Amino acid sequence: MYNCAAGQDGYPFGVLRGFFNGEEGRMAASIRDVALRAGVSVGTVSNVLNRPDDVSQDSIRRVHEAIAELGYVRNDAARKLRAGVSSTVGFVVLDGQNPFFGEVVRGAEDEASRNSIAILHGNTDEDVERERMYLDLFEEQQVRGVLISPYSDINPRLERLRARGIPAVLVDRFSGDGRVSSVSVDSVIGGRMAVEHLIETGRRRIAFVGGPFEIRQVTDRLAGARVAVDDSPEPVEIEVVATSALTVAEGAAAGARLIARPRADWPDAVFAANDLLALGVLQSLIVGGRILVPDEIAVIGFDDIAFAAAAAVPLSSMRQPSRMIGRTALRILLEETDDPGLIPRQTVFLPELVVRESTRAAQRR
């Protein structure tokens, strides 16, 4: 996996490093240099690299010796670009600090390796300008296609990419208008399942912690939570505690605000829009307020990242099939690069409720 962080001159570090080899200032060896060193033609070097069965063993030996002596590195990306097919795919994720997206990228990378494709990875940090920067970079690099978990509404931009022969697939975001393919989890159903679980364990005053609400997954999970409250046979209250980011720090701040109220105004459960927020809430309740979880306040998150089970109080969560999302998205993208006439498709997985100690049934008191 390559990270496309840009240098001061605007070019990605990985691209700049590819121009030089060995001592500072020395240009990397070319295929012509290899041919001269081996005493063969450029065509023979190409055959050794691509069709070795057509070349004598002596030529193969001489070419490989020259490659080793010169430190020649084959520029496969440039070769495929000349042929009109790039060997790289761009992947823009919403939050590179969230382990969920790390697992999604790993899933895509697993599928990419089976197809001799490299993943160029960029993290927007929920920033529209960074999102635009990475899409510009991938368009300039003429990647084979783009996977993106968007922060903003980027359908017009994705249509422009498609017009230039670069298809795109939305990741962890349902395509509402169906103009591009998408691979997602049903966040509305996930939000509903999470709050139904809290209600079944006796919770009646639920705080939804999440934001910003420009992120579709956040609004969908809140919508599902409200469906569960509306459908409950018992009176249930839900309030929204907004956050400016989906981070542990924002979760801790939200939890601190909740328990700073008079005790009678505390919620008896928190549904956080993702696990990082939920872990921050847990931190503020247990460390900052010495609150008993789940006896006084239950907590459930969304994603089921690895840290959820390892929390001081193991965290209940809505599990997303993260690696499967990445693998499926990359598979669809490659199919669309092979056949641009394919009709966009929407693949939606169902989340799974994972119950741990943080939401066990409320004790009578």
Buried (B, 14 or more C-beta within 10 A) or exposed (E): EBEBEBEEEEBBEBBEEBEEBEEEEEEBBBBEBBBBBBEBEEEBBBBBBEEBEEBEEEBBEBBBEBBEEBEBEEBEBEBBBEEEEBBBBBBBBBBBBBBBBBBBBBBBBEBBEEEEBBBBBBBBBBEBEBBBBBBEBBBEBBBBBBBBBBBBEBBEBBEBBBEEEBBBBBBBBBBEEEEBBBBBBBBBBBBBBBBBBBBEBBBBBBBBBBBBEEBBBBBBBBEBBBBBBEEBEEEBEBEBBEBEBBBBBBBBBBBBEBBEEEEEEBBBBBBBBBBBBBBBBBBBBBEEBEBEBBEBBBBBBBBBBEBBBEBEBBBBBBBBBBBBBBBBBBBBBBBBBEEEEEEBBBBEBEBBBBEBBBBBEBEEE
